[in-house]
């Protein structure tokens, strides 16, 4: 009785969810194939890859200038990479520390988590004021980088905490009892086993940093990251070349996800013994 | 010199809970010692203190005369075997077994030959390159043992190593373990809550309860001469009857009970005049039809009726109701034709020679 009502409601909800999730992306993707003379709206006057060529500078110079994204893209990728490395290392180490209860662990936990809860605009503004007072120049690789780490580190930490919570301690103890040092035990036993979690932490850190806006807005200084550059072009006039770029960057994200999925699949296959052991114990 | 010495070892948590207290034990080379007790009695904690995984808050632990109390686990000459095997899932059987040798300064040929030899000994050679998860529980247990033994520890610590195996396999591995220990002459310390394992495997048993040692002795000693009420109730299946006003003469104690005067050997801990408990092993009791045994000289006679009977293999179990006041278990062999004809409700007499009866202190 209940399911006869509930099921269609859930189906409609699900359909709406997917529509709102993918609708905007699909509209952008379609509009990216607009003809040379067309604008950023329907109708499509002519199907072409003109804006993709324009984006890459393959069209003859015209009235509309090329999107200035080359440097910004490089900056954003570098920043995301740096953030990923630092946040993941910090996240793994902190989560490792939280495996044993220590005095004040509750307070430290909330201090770490604060980084992802505090509104980005506030932190960004605060950092800008602070760097002014301290006489530190704002830069995407300095002030912005610090805030990116503050923001993404809690995510990496939480992912690793969840992974380590389910970790069977006796495997590490077995290694220690065989005479292997704690450092070697971490490198050769713990790390290979938590690697799927490390991958997830890296993915989180990378994607969050790559499209971070509000914190970067106040702290990146003169050289802008990709999200800021794209936002900057909106204030002039919007052409379909930005849609073409959106499609490309989405494809890039999908590629990252595919690599993640492949690595994960391998790691999970390797880790199946671990689960088997747990189930039996 | 002892292989292992525990001197008044204790562990108290910061909240004041006492996990283990005043644990005294000396283990000779090649001895097989079992820690036996119900869950939460501190047996695993003690084992983990020997391995170095738990800090001790009182006393000292010595291995081969060297105080290891403050030495980290990786630098103690012990290997631990875990109930869930704790194999490294990302390594092959060979890698698992050779893992502990990697950090030792051995040449590759030396290491390989050690691993080969032990894999051969445990019949693991055919699986050398397989992942551990593709193997059965018994095989995984053998990998864990091989991995722990290949580093040649002074003491092998086993934490309920048979707990995850089914009954048949447990018996097989249990026999292997005993043979292996004799062959290698390595000291084994074995933790279990199953009395059959402790009684069948070990040279000595440490019976533990609530963080304290109740009794240390050979399997026969703890079985036949329980020192405390806990041991009497935990090991074997003893009938326990309350007695008052103990008197001792010529090493034999006599007490007044609700079922008349009973006699037995007093445990060291009891004093004349005290109230004690009479512990009678279920298999030491004789059972006969009421009246039939009157002609025989019998001690510690109890009259009752059969409340329940069932046979397990060659053992016949009776439960005797003693005038509605207490029930006791009696075990006999199914060979005895007369006893096999007894039925529920029949009036019977049970008796037991006083040398098989122990008088232990209460509590």
Interface residues (C-beta under 8 A of the other chain):
Chain A: X168 X170 X171 X173 X174 X175 X176 X177 X178 X179 X180 X181 X182 X184 X185 X188 X189 X192 X193 X270 X271 X272 X273 X274 X276 X277 X278 X280 X281
Chain B: X51 X52 X53 X72 X73 X74 X75 X76 X78 X79 X80 X82 X83 X84 X85 X86 X87 X88 X89 X90 X99 X100 X102 X103 X104 X131 X132 X133 X137 X140 X144 X147 X148 X151 X157 X164
